[in-house]
């Protein structure tokens, strides 16, 4: 009998090792992909890229069980690849819930793919049943990386932090900035007071919806696709007061319009594309681009297949050029959606291919500098200041 008990325990132990040790990595490799294609980059484009302030508005790397300080071939982002791509600042989102059968048309909020991932990764028990705790855990992970990074990674929380980061980089220091964001407002768990808890944890950007309607706003891929709720309006006001930038990526057209009616500061669409070059439900119409520009906001153009229809530097440049034509040069940036269960043509180490594509498309160097990060740096400097 004892042998049976110990044998069963041993089998459970082996199963646990497999679940906690290998399953998360297998899952990620099946979701975060690269096409394997390569594109030549001229010496001129490489030289220009090295002079740019590159800022990416959206990456989901914190969702996965990977150490940012460890070089990896998995996924799209780690610190070494950020440095190789000359990224000045990476916005890291906190993904807390995604629906089963996720799609761009219609999703319920009744299922969740993230809970099994949380358990398989061996995250703290408090994160298993709480979306808020999942975000707080992501913040802890990033701050723990900052402590171990020996000055190479710095979490940005204030306009002073941002100015110091950019000044140090201009002086030749090897440092990359990181900023915390939420992928949808479901992690507030319906409680306005949790805006403060997220802010205290270091979050400085707040999304309202993800692939399903939330208590704050309708999603463009939700069931009802409604507008901003009363609680959502309170959250927008509270976040702006604290110096948290509102992200309307994934928001329904109605919620997008409602936010712009009450926003007193520029907002972002942290990651997406434009219907003008890739007509999917996920992307912005020209009217939305014009409304975003009127607000002073910035759209981050992504690199993944669903945002630009074809994951190539040329398709990214085409989307950027269309957004610039409609919204103006001051309202377009980068929003990769790296590590967001996406298929891309290049990882963050090779962002100079975007610079190359924009140069080939005829964009002037000063405009390239704005799109690659200048516009986003301006928005962050203003939006991070408490009101």
C-alpha positions as a LaTeX table, in Angstrom:
\begin{tabular}{lrrr}
\hline
Residue & $x$ (\AA) & $y$ (\AA) & $z$ (\AA) \\
\hline
Unk1 & 0.00 & 0.00 & 0.00 \\
Unk2 & 2.82 & 2.36 & 0.89 \\
Unk3 & 4.46 & 1.67 & $-2.45$ \\
Unk4 & 1.20 & 2.56 & $-4.19$ \\
Unk5 & 0.90 & 5.82 & $-2.25$ \\
Unk6 & 4.50 & 6.79 & $-2.92$ \\
Unk7 & 4.19 & 5.76 & $-6.54$ \\
Unk8 & 1.08 & 7.90 & $-6.96$ \\
Unk9 & 2.81 & 10.81 & $-5.25$ \\
Unk10 & 5.80 & 10.44 & $-7.53$ \\
Unk11 & 3.60 & 10.45 & $-10.62$ \\
Unk12 & 1.78 & 13.55 & $-9.38$ \\
Unk13 & 5.15 & 15.18 & $-8.75$ \\
Unk14 & 6.33 & 14.40 & $-12.27$ \\
Unk15 & 3.03 & 15.73 & $-13.65$ \\
Unk16 & 3.42 & 18.92 & $-11.61$ \\
Unk17 & 6.96 & 19.43 & $-12.91$ \\
Unk18 & 5.65 & 19.01 & $-16.43$ \\
Unk19 & 2.74 & 21.37 & $-15.87$ \\
Unk20 & 4.68 & 24.09 & $-14.07$ \\
Unk21 & 8.00 & 23.64 & $-15.85$ \\
Unk22 & 7.24 & 22.95 & $-19.49$ \\
Unk23 & 3.60 & 23.74 & $-20.30$ \\
Unk24 & 3.88 & 27.57 & $-20.11$ \\
Unk25 & 6.87 & 27.59 & $-22.47$ \\
Unk26 & 5.17 & 25.24 & $-24.91$ \\
Unk27 & 2.04 & 27.40 & $-24.81$ \\
Unk28 & 4.00 & 30.56 & $-25.51$ \\
Unk29 & 5.98 & 29.10 & $-28.38$ \\
Unk30 & 2.71 & 28.11 & $-29.98$ \\
Unk31 & 1.29 & 31.63 & $-29.70$ \\
Unk32 & 4.10 & 34.19 & $-29.97$ \\
Unk33 & 5.53 & 33.55 & $-33.41$ \\
Unk34 & 7.78 & 35.11 & $-36.03$ \\
Unk35 & 7.47 & 34.45 & $-39.74$ \\
Unk36 & 11.20 & 33.81 & $-40.07$ \\
Unk37 & 11.54 & 36.27 & $-42.93$ \\
Unk38 & 14.47 & 38.69 & $-43.04$ \\
Unk39 & 14.77 & 42.13 & $-44.61$ \\
Unk40 & 17.94 & 44.00 & $-45.52$ \\
Unk41 & 18.64 & 47.26 & $-43.71$ \\
Unk42 & 20.92 & 49.82 & $-45.31$ \\
Unk43 & 23.85 & 51.40 & $-43.50$ \\
Unk44 & 22.02 & 54.72 & $-43.78$ \\
Unk45 & 18.89 & 53.35 & $-42.08$ \\
Unk46 & 20.97 & 51.68 & $-39.37$ \\
Unk47 & 22.77 & 54.94 & $-38.66$ \\
Unk48 & 19.51 & 56.89 & $-38.47$ \\
Unk49 & 17.88 & 54.29 & $-36.23$ \\
Unk50 & 20.68 & 54.59 & $-33.70$ \\
Unk51 & 19.90 & 58.30 & $-33.29$ \\
Unk52 & 16.16 & 57.81 & $-32.66$ \\
Unk53 & 14.19 & 57.78 & $-29.43$ \\
Unk54 & 12.21 & 54.59 & $-29.97$ \\
Unk55 & 9.12 & 54.00 & $-27.81$ \\
Unk56 & 6.74 & 51.07 & $-28.10$ \\
Unk57 & 3.30 & 51.58 & $-26.55$ \\
Unk58 & 2.34 & 47.95 & $-25.99$ \\
Unk59 & 3.90 & 44.57 & $-25.21$ \\
Unk60 & 2.35 & 41.67 & $-23.27$ \\
Unk61 & 5.65 & 40.13 & $-22.13$ \\
Unk62 & 4.80 & 40.18 & $-18.41$ \\
Unk63 & 2.07 & 37.62 & $-19.03$ \\
Unk64 & 4.64 & 34.89 & $-19.73$ \\
Unk65 & 7.02 & 33.01 & $-17.48$ \\
Unk66 & 10.20 & 34.47 & $-18.93$ \\
Unk67 & 12.93 & 36.50 & $-17.27$ \\
Unk68 & 13.44 & 39.80 & $-19.09$ \\
Unk69 & 17.11 & 39.67 & $-18.15$ \\
Unk70 & 17.65 & 36.28 & $-19.77$ \\
Unk71 & 18.38 & 36.17 & $-23.48$ \\
Unk72 & 15.74 & 34.03 & $-25.15$ \\
Unk73 & 14.66 & 32.84 & $-28.55$ \\
Unk74 & 11.07 & 32.59 & $-27.30$ \\
Unk75 & 8.61 & 35.42 & $-27.82$ \\
Unk76 & 9.51 & 38.86 & $-29.07$ \\
Unk77 & 10.93 & 40.90 & $-26.17$ \\
Unk78 & 13.67 & 40.72 & $-23.55$ \\
Unk79 & 16.11 & 43.35 & $-22.32$ \\
Unk80 & 18.95 & 42.34 & $-24.63$ \\
Unk81 & 16.64 & 42.55 & $-27.64$ \\
Unk82 & 15.29 & 45.92 & $-26.48$ \\
Unk83 & 18.85 & 47.20 & $-26.32$ \\
Unk84 & 19.67 & 45.76 & $-29.74$ \\
Unk85 & 16.62 & 47.52 & $-31.19$ \\
Unk86 & 17.60 & 50.84 & $-29.55$ \\
Unk87 & 14.30 & 50.96 & $-27.66$ \\
Unk88 & 14.30 & 53.87 & $-25.23$ \\
Unk89 & 11.09 & 52.90 & $-23.48$ \\
Unk90 & 8.83 & 49.85 & $-23.59$ \\
Unk91 & 5.26 & 49.94 & $-22.26$ \\
Unk92 & 4.48 & 46.60 & $-20.61$ \\
Unk93 & 0.82 & 45.72 & $-20.29$ \\
Unk94 & $-0.86$ & 43.54 & $-17.71$ \\
Unk95 & $-3.11$ & 40.94 & $-19.34$ \\
Unk96 & $-5.48$ & 39.53 & $-16.72$ \\
Unk97 & $-8.26$ & 37.82 & $-18.67$ \\
Unk98 & $-8.96$ & 36.66 & $-22.22$ \\
Unk99 & $-12.03$ & 34.78 & $-23.51$ \\
Unk100 & $-12.03$ & 31.22 & $-24.78$ \\
Unk101 & $-12.28$ & 31.16 & $-28.58$ \\
Unk102 & $-11.01$ & 34.73 & $-28.72$ \\
Unk103 & $-11.84$ & 36.54 & $-31.96$ \\
Unk104 & $-12.29$ & 40.04 & $-33.37$ \\
Unk105 & $-16.05$ & 39.77 & $-33.82$ \\
Unk106 & $-17.90$ & 38.83 & $-30.62$ \\
Unk107 & $-16.72$ & 37.50 & $-27.25$ \\
Unk108 & $-18.39$ & 36.76 & $-23.93$ \\
Unk109 & $-16.85$ & 37.71 & $-20.59$ \\
Unk110 & $-17.85$ & 34.39 & $-19.03$ \\
Unk111 & $-14.70$ & 32.40 & $-19.81$ \\
Unk112 & $-11.02$ & 32.99 & $-19.13$ \\
Unk113 & $-7.89$ & 31.58 & $-20.74$ \\
Unk114 & $-5.51$ & 33.30 & $-18.32$ \\
Unk115 & $-6.48$ & 31.40 & $-15.17$ \\
Unk116 & $-5.02$ & 28.08 & $-16.42$ \\
Unk117 & $-1.86$ & 29.93 & $-17.48$ \\
Unk118 & $-1.57$ & 31.58 & $-14.06$ \\
Unk119 & $-1.86$ & 28.21 & $-12.33$ \\
Unk120 & 0.51 & 26.44 & $-14.75$ \\
Unk121 & 3.12 & 29.15 & $-14.20$ \\
Unk122 & 2.97 & 28.65 & $-10.46$ \\
Unk123 & 2.02 & 32.24 & $-9.71$ \\
Unk124 & 1.06 & 33.17 & $-6.13$ \\
Unk125 & $-2.29$ & 31.79 & $-4.96$ \\
Unk126 & $-3.68$ & 35.31 & $-4.57$ \\
Unk127 & $-3.51$ & 35.71 & $-8.35$ \\
Unk128 & $-5.52$ & 32.59 & $-9.13$ \\
Unk129 & $-8.91$ & 34.14 & $-8.39$ \\
Unk130 & $-8.28$ & 37.89 & $-8.53$ \\
Unk131 & $-7.70$ & 39.95 & $-11.68$ \\
Unk132 & $-6.45$ & 42.86 & $-9.58$ \\
Unk133 & $-3.86$ & 40.65 & $-7.90$ \\
Unk134 & $-2.68$ & 39.46 & $-11.31$ \\
Unk135 & $-1.86$ & 43.04 & $-12.26$ \\
Unk136 & $-0.20$ & 43.73 & $-8.92$ \\
Unk137 & 1.91 & 40.58 & $-9.47$ \\
Unk138 & 2.95 & 41.84 & $-12.91$ \\
Unk139 & 4.05 & 45.11 & $-11.31$ \\
Unk140 & 6.06 & 43.19 & $-8.73$ \\
Unk141 & 7.72 & 41.16 & $-11.49$ \\
Unk142 & 8.79 & 44.29 & $-13.37$ \\
Unk143 & 10.10 & 46.05 & $-10.28$ \\
Unk144 & 12.01 & 42.90 & $-9.33$ \\
Unk145 & 13.65 & 42.90 & $-12.76$ \\
Unk146 & 14.56 & 46.55 & $-12.28$ \\
Unk147 & 16.34 & 45.69 & $-9.02$ \\
Unk148 & 18.39 & 42.95 & $-10.71$ \\
Unk149 & 19.14 & 44.85 & $-13.90$ \\
Unk150 & 22.16 & 46.74 & $-12.57$ \\
Unk151 & 20.84 & 50.04 & $-13.92$ \\
Unk152 & 20.02 & 48.73 & $-17.40$ \\
Unk153 & 16.23 & 48.82 & $-16.85$ \\
Unk154 & 14.38 & 51.68 & $-15.18$ \\
Unk155 & 10.65 & 51.85 & $-14.39$ \\
Unk156 & 9.23 & 55.23 & $-15.41$ \\
Unk157 & 6.46 & 56.75 & $-13.27$ \\
Unk158 & 6.78 & 60.54 & $-13.54$ \\
Unk159 & 7.68 & 63.20 & $-16.12$ \\
Unk160 & 10.94 & 63.63 & $-14.22$ \\
Unk161 & 11.68 & 59.93 & $-14.56$ \\
Unk162 & 11.09 & 60.16 & $-18.30$ \\
Unk163 & 13.24 & 63.28 & $-18.71$ \\
Unk164 & 16.05 & 61.67 & $-16.71$ \\
Unk165 & 15.86 & 58.49 & $-18.79$ \\
Unk166 & 16.06 & 60.36 & $-22.09$ \\
Unk167 & 18.88 & 62.61 & $-20.83$ \\
Unk168 & 20.90 & 59.62 & $-19.64$ \\
Unk169 & 20.43 & 57.87 & $-22.97$ \\
Unk170 & 21.48 & 61.02 & $-24.83$ \\
Unk171 & 24.63 & 61.05 & $-22.67$ \\
Unk172 & 25.42 & 57.50 & $-23.77$ \\
Unk173 & 24.23 & 55.55 & $-20.73$ \\
Unk174 & 23.00 & 52.00 & $-21.33$ \\
Unk175 & 19.50 & 52.20 & $-19.89$ \\
Unk176 & 16.03 & 51.23 & $-21.13$ \\
Unk177 & 12.79 & 52.57 & $-19.68$ \\
Unk178 & 9.73 & 50.52 & $-18.77$ \\
Unk179 & 6.19 & 51.72 & $-18.10$ \\
Unk180 & 3.26 & 49.71 & $-16.72$ \\
Unk181 & $-0.14$ & 49.57 & $-18.40$ \\
Unk182 & $-3.33$ & 47.54 & $-18.09$ \\
Unk183 & $-4.90$ & 45.57 & $-20.94$ \\
Unk184 & $-8.52$ & 46.38 & $-20.14$ \\
Unk185 & $-10.12$ & 47.65 & $-16.94$ \\
Unk186 & $-11.52$ & 44.33 & $-15.73$ \\
Unk187 & $-8.68$ & 44.20 & $-13.21$ \\
Unk188 & $-10.35$ & 47.05 & $-11.28$ \\
Unk189 & $-12.97$ & 44.46 & $-10.32$ \\
Unk190 & $-15.68$ & 47.12 & $-10.44$ \\
Unk191 & $-14.09$ & 49.21 & $-7.67$ \\
Unk192 & $-13.05$ & 52.81 & $-8.35$ \\
Unk193 & $-10.68$ & 52.71 & $-5.37$ \\
Unk194 & $-8.56$ & 50.16 & $-7.22$ \\
Unk195 & $-7.38$ & 52.90 & $-9.58$ \\
Unk196 & $-5.31$ & 54.16 & $-6.66$ \\
Unk197 & $-4.03$ & 50.65 & $-5.91$ \\
Unk198 & $-2.83$ & 50.28 & $-9.49$ \\
Unk199 & $-1.27$ & 53.74 & $-9.44$ \\
Unk200 & 0.50 & 52.99 & $-6.16$ \\
Unk201 & 1.85 & 49.80 & $-7.75$ \\
Unk202 & 3.38 & 51.82 & $-10.60$ \\
Unk203 & 0.76 & 51.64 & $-13.37$ \\
Unk204 & 0.69 & 54.76 & $-15.50$ \\
Unk205 & $-1.53$ & 53.74 & $-18.42$ \\
Unk206 & $-5.01$ & 52.27 & $-18.14$ \\
Unk207 & $-6.96$ & 50.43 & $-20.83$ \\
Unk208 & $-10.73$ & 50.27 & $-20.51$ \\
Unk209 & $-11.61$ & 47.10 & $-22.41$ \\
Unk210 & $-9.95$ & 44.08 & $-23.96$ \\
Unk211 & $-11.67$ & 41.36 & $-26.02$ \\
Unk212 & $-14.93$ & 41.55 & $-24.08$ \\
Unk213 & $-17.21$ & 44.22 & $-22.62$ \\
Unk214 & $-16.18$ & 45.33 & $-19.13$ \\
Unk215 & $-17.82$ & 47.22 & $-16.29$ \\
Unk216 & $-16.12$ & 50.32 & $-17.69$ \\
Unk217 & $-16.69$ & 50.21 & $-21.43$ \\
Unk218 & $-17.80$ & 48.18 & $-24.40$ \\
Unk219 & $-15.23$ & 46.33 & $-26.45$ \\
Unk220 & $-15.05$ & 46.40 & $-30.25$ \\
Unk221 & $-15.03$ & 42.60 & $-29.93$ \\
Unk222 & $-17.62$ & 42.38 & $-27.15$ \\
Unk223 & $-21.18$ & 41.14 & $-27.23$ \\
Unk224 & $-22.98$ & 44.47 & $-26.75$ \\
Unk225 & $-20.21$ & 46.87 & $-27.83$ \\
Unk226 & $-21.74$ & 49.61 & $-25.71$ \\
Unk227 & $-20.32$ & 52.96 & $-24.74$ \\
Unk228 & $-18.56$ & 54.23 & $-21.63$ \\
Unk229 & $-20.42$ & 53.31 & $-18.43$ \\
Unk230 & $-20.96$ & 55.62 & $-15.46$ \\
Unk231 & $-18.19$ & 53.78 & $-13.61$ \\
Unk232 & $-16.00$ & 54.04 & $-16.69$ \\
Unk233 & $-16.43$ & 57.81 & $-16.75$ \\
Unk234 & $-15.43$ & 57.98 & $-13.08$ \\
Unk235 & $-12.37$ & 55.86 & $-13.80$ \\
Unk236 & $-11.31$ & 58.14 & $-16.67$ \\
Unk237 & $-11.54$ & 61.19 & $-14.42$ \\
Unk238 & $-9.74$ & 59.49 & $-11.52$ \\
Unk239 & $-6.96$ & 58.14 & $-13.73$ \\
Unk240 & $-6.36$ & 61.52 & $-15.37$ \\
Unk241 & $-6.22$ & 63.16 & $-11.95$ \\
Unk242 & $-3.49$ & 60.75 & $-10.86$ \\
Unk243 & $-1.40$ & 61.03 & $-14.03$ \\
Unk244 & $-2.50$ & 57.80 & $-15.70$ \\
Unk245 & $-2.96$ & 57.89 & $-19.47$ \\
Unk246 & $-6.18$ & 56.42 & $-20.85$ \\
Unk247 & $-5.80$ & 53.73 & $-23.51$ \\
Unk248 & $-8.80$ & 53.24 & $-25.82$ \\
Unk249 & $-7.32$ & 50.32 & $-27.77$ \\
Unk250 & $-9.95$ & 47.57 & $-28.05$ \\
Unk251 & $-12.70$ & 50.00 & $-27.03$ \\
Unk252 & $-15.92$ & 49.89 & $-29.03$ \\
Unk253 & $-16.60$ & 52.81 & $-31.40$ \\
Unk254 & $-19.22$ & 54.06 & $-28.93$ \\
Unk255 & $-16.84$ & 53.87 & $-25.96$ \\
Unk256 & $-14.05$ & 55.45 & $-28.04$ \\
Unk257 & $-16.31$ & 58.42 & $-28.82$ \\
Unk258 & $-17.56$ & 58.71 & $-25.23$ \\
Unk259 & $-14.03$ & 58.84 & $-23.83$ \\
Unk260 & $-13.00$ & 61.58 & $-26.22$ \\
Unk261 & $-16.01$ & 63.63 & $-25.13$ \\
Unk262 & $-14.87$ & 63.74 & $-21.50$ \\
Unk263 & $-11.09$ & 63.34 & $-21.70$ \\
Unk264 & $-9.21$ & 66.43 & $-20.59$ \\
Unk265 & $-5.87$ & 65.01 & $-21.69$ \\
Unk266 & $-4.62$ & 63.24 & $-24.81$ \\
Unk267 & $-5.38$ & 59.50 & $-24.92$ \\
Unk268 & $-3.65$ & 56.67 & $-26.74$ \\
Unk269 & $-4.68$ & 53.78 & $-28.91$ \\
Unk270 & $-1.71$ & 51.78 & $-27.68$ \\
Unk271 & $-1.72$ & 49.13 & $-30.42$ \\
Unk272 & $-3.71$ & 48.61 & $-33.59$ \\
Unk273 & $-3.98$ & 49.35 & $-37.27$ \\
Unk274 & $-6.09$ & 51.38 & $-39.67$ \\
Unk275 & $-9.00$ & 50.33 & $-41.84$ \\
Unk276 & $-7.50$ & 52.39 & $-44.66$ \\
Unk277 & $-4.87$ & 49.69 & $-45.23$ \\
Unk278 & $-6.32$ & 46.66 & $-43.39$ \\
Unk279 & $-10.10$ & 46.66 & $-43.07$ \\
Unk280 & $-10.78$ & 44.53 & $-39.98$ \\
Unk281 & $-13.06$ & 45.16 & $-36.97$ \\
Unk282 & $-9.92$ & 45.64 & $-34.86$ \\
Unk283 & $-8.70$ & 48.73 & $-36.70$ \\
Unk284 & $-9.49$ & 52.45 & $-36.63$ \\
Unk285 & $-11.59$ & 54.25 & $-39.21$ \\
Unk286 & $-10.47$ & 57.54 & $-40.70$ \\
Unk287 & $-13.12$ & 59.34 & $-38.63$ \\
Unk288 & $-11.64$ & 57.83 & $-35.47$ \\
Unk289 & $-8.16$ & 58.88 & $-36.53$ \\
Unk290 & $-9.34$ & 62.45 & $-37.00$ \\
Unk291 & $-11.10$ & 62.42 & $-33.62$ \\
Unk292 & $-7.96$ & 61.09 & $-31.95$ \\
Unk293 & $-5.91$ & 63.87 & $-33.54$ \\
Unk294 & $-8.40$ & 66.48 & $-32.31$ \\
Unk295 & $-7.90$ & 65.12 & $-28.80$ \\
Unk296 & $-4.11$ & 65.39 & $-29.20$ \\
Unk297 & $-3.70$ & 61.63 & $-28.87$ \\
Unk298 & $-1.45$ & 59.06 & $-30.50$ \\
Unk299 & $-2.17$ & 55.75 & $-32.22$ \\
Unk300 & 0.46 & 53.02 & $-31.92$ \\
Unk301 & 0.66 & 51.11 & $-35.19$ \\
Unk302 & 1.36 & 47.42 & $-34.70$ \\
Unk303 & 3.33 & 44.81 & $-36.60$ \\
Unk304 & 1.16 & 41.71 & $-36.21$ \\
Unk305 & $-0.87$ & 40.09 & $-38.95$ \\
Unk306 & $-4.37$ & 41.12 & $-37.80$ \\
Unk307 & $-3.38$ & 44.80 & $-37.48$ \\
Unk308 & $-1.67$ & 45.27 & $-40.82$ \\
Unk309 & $-2.97$ & 42.19 & $-42.72$ \\
Unk310 & 0.56 & 41.12 & $-43.65$ \\
Unk311 & 3.34 & 41.05 & $-41.02$ \\
Unk312 & 6.03 & 42.89 & $-42.99$ \\
Unk313 & 7.90 & 46.16 & $-42.47$ \\
Unk314 & 6.33 & 47.47 & $-45.68$ \\
Unk315 & 2.80 & 46.83 & $-44.39$ \\
Unk316 & 3.65 & 48.56 & $-41.12$ \\
Unk317 & 5.02 & 51.56 & $-43.02$ \\
Unk318 & 1.92 & 51.63 & $-45.23$ \\
Unk319 & $-0.35$ & 51.78 & $-42.16$ \\
Unk320 & 1.81 & 54.48 & $-40.59$ \\
Unk321 & 1.72 & 56.59 & $-43.74$ \\
Unk322 & $-2.07$ & 56.31 & $-43.95$ \\
Unk323 & $-2.46$ & 57.29 & $-40.29$ \\
Unk324 & $-0.13$ & 60.27 & $-40.83$ \\
Unk325 & $-2.09$ & 61.35 & $-43.90$ \\
Unk326 & $-5.39$ & 61.31 & $-41.99$ \\
Unk327 & $-4.44$ & 62.24 & $-38.41$ \\
Unk328 & $-1.27$ & 64.25 & $-39.01$ \\
Unk329 & 2.38 & 63.57 & $-38.33$ \\
Unk330 & 2.12 & 64.44 & $-34.62$ \\
Unk331 & $-0.39$ & 61.70 & $-33.77$ \\
Unk332 & 1.21 & 58.43 & $-34.89$ \\
Unk333 & 3.57 & 56.13 & $-33.01$ \\
Unk334 & 4.46 & 52.46 & $-32.52$ \\
Unk335 & 2.41 & 49.79 & $-30.73$ \\
Unk336 & 3.83 & 46.35 & $-31.47$ \\
Unk337 & 1.58 & 44.03 & $-29.42$ \\
Unk338 & 4.68 & 41.90 & $-29.01$ \\
Unk339 & 4.21 & 38.74 & $-26.95$ \\
Unk340 & 0.44 & 39.17 & $-27.21$ \\
Unk341 & $-0.19$ & 35.77 & $-28.82$ \\
Unk342 & 0.72 & 37.42 & $-32.11$ \\
Unk343 & 2.56 & 36.51 & $-35.29$ \\
Unk344 & 5.05 & 39.16 & $-36.38$ \\
Unk345 & 7.68 & 39.48 & $-39.04$ \\
Unk346 & 10.45 & 40.76 & $-36.75$ \\
Unk347 & 11.13 & 41.05 & $-33.03$ \\
Unk348 & 12.16 & 44.12 & $-31.05$ \\
Unk349 & 15.85 & 43.57 & $-31.79$ \\
Unk350 & 15.18 & 44.36 & $-35.44$ \\
Unk351 & 13.10 & 47.53 & $-35.29$ \\
Unk352 & 15.49 & 49.18 & $-37.69$ \\
Unk353 & 13.53 & 47.39 & $-40.44$ \\
Unk354 & 10.66 & 49.82 & $-39.73$ \\
Unk355 & 13.03 & 52.77 & $-40.04$ \\
Unk356 & 14.24 & 51.28 & $-43.33$ \\
Unk357 & 10.68 & 50.83 & $-44.62$ \\
Unk358 & 9.73 & 54.41 & $-43.73$ \\
Unk359 & 12.85 & 55.74 & $-45.46$ \\
Unk360 & 12.06 & 53.68 & $-48.56$ \\
Unk361 & 8.52 & 55.08 & $-48.50$ \\
Unk362 & 9.96 & 58.59 & $-48.69$ \\
Unk363 & 9.29 & 59.82 & $-45.15$ \\
Unk364 & 11.62 & 62.61 & $-44.00$ \\
Unk365 & 14.04 & 61.84 & $-41.17$ \\
Unk366 & 12.43 & 64.36 & $-38.81$ \\
Unk367 & 9.03 & 62.74 & $-39.36$ \\
Unk368 & 10.50 & 59.27 & $-38.84$ \\
Unk369 & 11.85 & 60.49 & $-35.50$ \\
Unk370 & 8.36 & 61.62 & $-34.47$ \\
Unk371 & 6.69 & 58.34 & $-35.40$ \\
Unk372 & 9.34 & 56.09 & $-33.87$ \\
Unk373 & 9.00 & 57.73 & $-30.46$ \\
Unk374 & 9.04 & 61.51 & $-30.46$ \\
Unk375 & 5.25 & 61.86 & $-30.48$ \\
Unk376 & 4.81 & 59.31 & $-27.71$ \\
Unk377 & 7.51 & 60.92 & $-25.56$ \\
Unk378 & 5.65 & 64.23 & $-25.80$ \\
Unk379 & 2.34 & 62.64 & $-24.82$ \\
Unk380 & 3.86 & 60.75 & $-21.89$ \\
Unk381 & 5.64 & 63.81 & $-20.55$ \\
Unk382 & 2.33 & 65.65 & $-20.30$ \\
Unk383 & 0.08 & 62.75 & $-19.31$ \\
Unk384 & 2.19 & 61.37 & $-16.45$ \\
Unk385 & 1.89 & 64.59 & $-14.46$ \\
Unk386 & $-0.82$ & 64.42 & $-11.77$ \\
Unk387 & $-3.48$ & 67.07 & $-12.14$ \\
\hline
\end{tabular}
